[in-house]
Amino acid sequence: MEKFQGTGVALVTPFNADSSVDFDGLSRLLEFTGEAVDYYVVLGTTGESATTSPEEKARILQFVKDNNPKNLPIVYGIGGNSTIQVAKDIAEADLEGVDAILSVSPYYNKPSQAGIIAHYEYLADRSPLPIILYNVPGRTMSNIMAETTLVLSKHSNIIGIKEASGDLDQCRKIINGMDSNFFLTSGEDLLTTDLIEMGGIGVISVLANGFPTEFCAIATSALAGEITRSQAATASFEKINSLMYVESNPVGVKEVLRQKGVCSNFVRLPLLGATPALNAQIADLLK
């Protein structure tokens, strides 16, 4: 659990103008974020995992392993809406050097809570690495209820949950009912302080791509019991946080990275790059 305390950065995947993976940009991103964050999350939602091929995923993961001079823990995203295919993807991945798998709740199918339990238990029974649940109802259209999370938390190979429901009551129920060998980390950047104050251990962050040092102060302060300082750091991100999602994630944060000279802002269809209006809004706030 200590490996995943603090701030994990949900890495974007930089692309070139021809839509190929920009490994030079990824190298700069790893260096830029690696000085401050506590671990890397590779090919989650922010990494545009939905539009990268299996071959690209393997190359991206290997590149992160090979360009990790601080030897930060690595969490790798493997999820989907076909339980058997996800299990196959886990079995076929080169997971040497990876510390855990982040697996999003099945999307589109809208399974029952019993179906969600069966899905994750099937994966956990077969995975060589521990699994972190990922609850993001805004994308999957299916919420992992607190009671379901607590059932799954009893599985020896399910170690935590990234909670991006935005439901503080649900998170509180999980924290109050979970065992000491299970953790909750925030999937909503601006709720990091609240969840740590409840008993969460940190955040998997979008904003940490563009503001690694500044954003990491939120979790670091909260974990040290400096709640007022953590709240002040959170407040400084309130305006720009909304711009990260107005044209869909990771469009906004890739524009931040472009303006900071870290990597390009290219995304893959059906996403489109930031509009001139969004570019201007971000530039104004970066000043």
C-alpha positions in Angstrom: 0.0 0.0 0.0 2.9 2.4 0.7 3.8 2.3 -3.0 0.6 4.0 -3.8 0.5 6.6 -1.1 0.6 10.2 -2.3 0.2 11.3 -5.9 0.2 9.0 -8.9 0.2 10.8 -12.3 -2.3 9.5 -14.9 0.1 9.9 -17.7 -1.0 11.3 -21.1 0.2 9.5 -24.2 1.9 12.1 -26.4 1.3 11.8 -30.2 2.9 13.2 -33.3 1.0 15.1 -36.0 0.6 11.8 -37.9 -1.0 10.2 -34.8 2.0 8.0 -34.1 3.2 7.8 -30.5 5.7 10.5 -29.7 8.3 8.8 -27.5 10.5 11.8 -27.3 7.6 13.7 -25.8 6.9 10.8 -23.5 10.5 10.9 -22.3 10.2 14.6 -21.5 6.9 14.0 -19.7 8.4 11.2 -17.6 11.3 13.5 -16.6 9.0 16.5 -16.0 6.6 14.6 -13.7 9.1 12.2 -12.2 10.8 14.8 -10.1 7.6 15.2 -7.9 5.1 12.4 -8.3 5.1 9.2 -6.2 4.2 6.8 -9.0 3.3 6.5 -12.7 -0.1 5.3 -14.0 0.3 4.1 -17.6 -2.5 3.9 -20.1 -5.4 4.8 -18.0 -8.3 6.9 -19.4 -6.0 10.0 -19.6 -3.5 7.9 -21.6 -6.1 7.4 -24.3 -6.0 3.7 -23.8 -9.3 3.3 -25.8 -7.5 4.3 -29.0 -4.1 2.7 -28.6 -3.5 -0.7 -30.2 -2.1 -3.7 -28.2 1.2 -3.3 -29.9 1.4 0.4 -29.0 0.4 -0.4 -25.4 3.2 -2.9 -25.1 5.8 -0.4 -26.5 4.5 2.4 -24.3 4.7 0.3 -21.1 8.2 -0.9 -22.0 9.3 2.7 -22.7 8.1 3.8 -19.2 10.0 0.9 -17.6 13.2 1.8 -19.5 12.9 5.5 -18.7 12.2 5.4 -15.0 15.5 6.6 -13.4 13.9 7.1 -9.9 12.4 3.6 -10.1 9.0 4.9 -9.3 6.2 2.3 -8.9 4.2 1.6 -12.1 0.5 1.0 -12.3 -0.7 -0.3 -15.7 -4.2 0.1 -17.0 -5.9 -3.0 -18.3 -9.6 -2.9 -18.4 -12.6 -3.4 -20.7 -16.1 -4.6 -21.1 -15.3 -8.2 -21.9 -14.2 -10.1 -18.8 -12.6 -12.9 -20.7 -10.7 -10.5 -23.0 -9.4 -8.5 -20.1 -8.1 -11.6 -18.4 -6.4 -12.6 -21.7 -4.8 -9.1 -21.9 -3.5 -9.4 -18.4 -2.1 -12.9 -19.2 -0.4 -11.7 -22.4 1.1 -8.5 -21.0 4.8 -8.2 -20.0 4.2 -7.2 -16.4 7.8 -7.5 -15.2 8.5 -4.2 -13.4 4.9 -3.4 -12.9 3.5 -3.1 -9.4 -0.3 -3.3 -9.9 -3.0 -3.3 -12.5 -5.7 -0.5 -12.6 -8.8 -2.0 -14.1 -11.8 0.1 -14.9 -15.3 -1.2 -14.2 -16.9 -2.7 -17.3 -18.4 0.0 -19.5 -21.3 0.0 -21.9 -22.7 -3.4 -20.7 -24.1 -1.7 -17.5 -23.7 -4.9 -15.4 -25.5 -5.5 -12.1 -23.5 -5.2 -8.9 -23.3 -9.0 -8.8 -21.9 -8.9 -12.3 -19.3 -6.4 -11.3 -18.3 -8.6 -8.4 -18.1 -11.7 -10.6 -16.0 -9.7 -13.2 -13.4 -8.5 -10.8 -13.2 -11.8 -8.9 -12.6 -13.6 -12.2 -9.7 -11.2 -13.0 -8.2 -11.2 -9.5 -8.2 -15.0 -9.4 -6.1 -15.1 -12.6 -3.9 -12.0 -12.3 -0.3 -12.3 -11.4 -0.4 -8.8 -10.0 -2.7 -7.1 -7.5 -5.6 -5.2 -8.9 -6.8 -1.7 -8.1 -10.5 -1.2 -8.9 -11.4 1.9 -10.9 -14.8 3.4 -10.4 -15.6 6.2 -12.9 -19.4 6.2 -13.5 -19.2 9.3 -15.7 -17.5 7.2 -18.3 -18.8 3.7 -17.7 -22.4 4.6 -16.9 -22.2 2.1 -14.1 -21.4 2.8 -10.5 -19.5 0.4 -8.2 -21.5 0.9 -5.1 -19.8 1.1 -1.7 -21.2 -2.3 -0.6 -19.8 -3.9 -3.8 -16.4 -2.4 -3.2 -16.4 -3.7 0.3 -17.2 -7.2 -0.9 -14.4 -7.1 -3.4 -12.0 -5.6 -0.8 -12.0 -9.1 0.9 -10.3 -10.7 -2.1 -6.6 -11.1 -1.4 -5.6 -9.9 -4.8 -7.7 -6.7 -4.9 -5.8 -4.1 -2.9 -7.6 -0.8 -3.5 -9.9 1.5 -5.5 -9.5 4.6 -7.5 -12.8 6.4 -6.7 -13.9 8.9 -9.3 -17.6 8.9 -8.6 -17.4 12.3 -6.8 -19.7 10.9 -4.2 -18.2 11.7 -0.8 -20.8 9.7 1.1 -20.0 6.6 -1.0 -16.3 7.1 -0.3 -16.9 7.5 3.4 -18.8 4.2 3.5 -15.9 2.5 1.8 -13.3 4.0 4.1 -15.3 3.3 7.2 -15.9 -0.3 6.2 -12.6 -1.4 4.5 -9.9 -3.5 6.1 -6.4 -2.1 6.8 -5.0 -4.0 3.8 -7.2 -2.1 1.3 -7.0 1.5 0.3 -9.0 4.2 -1.4 -7.3 6.9 -3.5 -9.0 9.8 -5.2 -9.8 9.9 -8.9 -11.0 13.5 -8.7 -8.2 15.9 -8.3 -10.1 18.6 -6.3 -11.5 16.0 -3.8 -8.0 14.8 -2.8 -7.9 16.7 0.5 -11.4 15.6 1.5 -10.7 12.0 0.8 -7.3 12.0 2.6 -8.9 13.7 5.6 -11.5 10.8 5.6 -8.8 8.2 5.5 -7.8 7.9 1.8 -4.2 7.6 0.8 -3.8 10.0 -2.1 -4.8 10.6 -5.7 -4.3 9.5 -9.2 -4.2 12.8 -10.9 -4.7 14.4 -14.3 -3.4 17.8 -13.3 -0.1 16.3 -12.1 0.8 15.9 -15.7 1.0 19.7 -16.2 1.7 20.8 -12.6 3.6 18.0 -10.9 5.4 19.9 -8.1 2.5 22.3 -7.4 -0.2 19.6 -7.5 1.7 17.1 -5.3 1.7 19.6 -2.5 -2.1 18.9 -2.1 -1.6 15.2 -1.1 1.7 15.8 0.7 0.2 18.5 2.9 -3.0 16.5 3.6 -1.1 13.3 4.5 1.0 15.4 6.9 -2.1 16.7 8.6 -1.7 20.2 7.2 -5.3 20.4 5.9 -5.4 24.2 5.7 -2.3 24.2 3.4 -3.7 21.4 1.4 -7.0 23.2 0.9 -5.2 26.4 -0.2 -3.2 24.4 -2.8 -6.5 22.8 -4.0 -8.1 26.3 -4.3 -5.3 27.4 -6.6 -6.4 24.8 -9.2 -10.1 25.4 -9.2 -10.3 27.5 -12.3 -8.0 25.5 -14.5 -9.3 22.2 -13.4 -12.6 22.8 -15.1 -10.8 23.6 -18.3 -9.2 20.1 -18.3 -12.6 18.5 -19.1 -14.7 21.1 -21.0 -13.5 19.5 -24.3 -13.0 16.1 -22.8 -10.0 14.6 -21.1 -7.0 14.7 -21.9 -7.6 17.6 -24.4 -7.1 20.3 -21.7 -4.1 18.9 -20.0 -2.4 18.2 -23.3 -2.8 21.8 -24.2 -1.2 22.8 -20.8 1.7 20.5 -21.6 2.1 22.0 -25.1 2.1 25.5 -23.7 4.8 24.4 -21.2 6.9 22.9 -23.9 6.7 19.3 -22.6 4.9 17.6 -25.5 2.4 18.3 -28.3 -1.3 18.6 -27.8 -2.3 16.0 -30.5 -5.1 13.6 -29.5 -6.7 10.7 -31.5 -10.1 10.7 -33.1 -12.8 10.9 -32.1 -11.2 13.5 -29.8 -10.1 16.8 -31.3 -7.4 19.1 -30.2 -8.1 22.1 -28.0 -10.0 24.9 -29.7 -8.5 28.4 -30.0 -10.9 29.5 -27.3 -9.7 26.8 -24.9 -6.1 27.6 -25.8 -6.6 31.2 -24.9 -8.3 30.4 -21.6 -5.5 28.1 -20.5 -2.8 30.6 -21.6 -4.5 33.3 -19.6 -4.6 31.2 -16.4 -1.0 30.0 -16.9 0.1 33.6 -16.7 
